[in-house]
Amino acid sequence: MPPIRPAPEKRQRVPSAYNRFIKEEIQRIKASNPDITHREAFSTAAKNWAHFPHIHFGLKLDGNKQGKLDQAFAGEGPHKAHGFY
């Protein structure tokens, strides 16, 4: 019977843009709404990632798209008050 070797240590990966965004977004959402559950905050953060792709890449939008984005942040439309979506 061959000797049993311990499993090799796994290297810690560098967090992806999604990982960093979700972590920061959950903190932001919970800061503005402390009573929200982690599950709800995570769901909102994931929706924000999907609906606002420029946020995680730091992209600038042209004039027409910026107007629509400003409306979303102003609370117009079907967006949550403090969670973007």
N, C-alpha and C positions, 0 to 999 in steps of 0.2 A: 504494500500500500504506500503510495507516494506521500511525502509530508504535505501537510496543509499549509499553504501560504496565506498570509493576511492579504486582503484586497488592497491594491495600490491606492494611494491617496488621489482623490480627484482634484483637479485644479479648479479653483474658483474662476468662473468666467467673468469677464467684464460685463456689467449690466448693459443691455441694449437700450436704444432710445425709448422703446416702449416701456421697459422696466423702470427707467428713470422717470418718464412722464407719469406713469401710474402711481409710483411712490409719492411724487410731489403733488399730484392732483388729489390723491386721497387725503393727504395732509391738509391741503387747501380747503377741500370740501368739508372735512371734519372741523376745521377751525371756524368756518362760517356757519356750521350747523352741528354742534357737539352731540345732539341727540340722535343723529343718523347712525344706523348700524354700519359695521364695516362692509357687509355684503352690499348694502344700498350705495355706499360711497364708492366701492369698487365698480359696481354696475354703472354708476354715473360717470366715473372716470373713464371706463372703457368706451362708453358712448361718446364722451368728449373727444377721445382719441379718434374715433371713427368719423365724427362729424366735423372736426376742426383739424384737418391734417397739417395745416400750416403751422400750428402751435408747436408741434414737436420738431419741426425742421427750421423754425425761425424764418419762414418765408414771408415776403411782403406780397400783398395782394394788390391788384390794379384797382383803380377808382371805383368801378362798378361793383366788384365783389366786396370791397371794403365797406360800402354802404350797407349791404345786406348783413355783413358780419356785425357792424355797429348796431343794427336793429336787434340782432339776436342778443347782444350783450345788454341792450337797454331793456330787455324783458318783453319785447314784442314777439309775438308768435308762440309756438308751442314749446318754449324752452323753460327749464326749471329756473327759478329765481336766482339761486346761488351756485348752480352746478353746470352752467352753460347750456346743457341739453334740456 
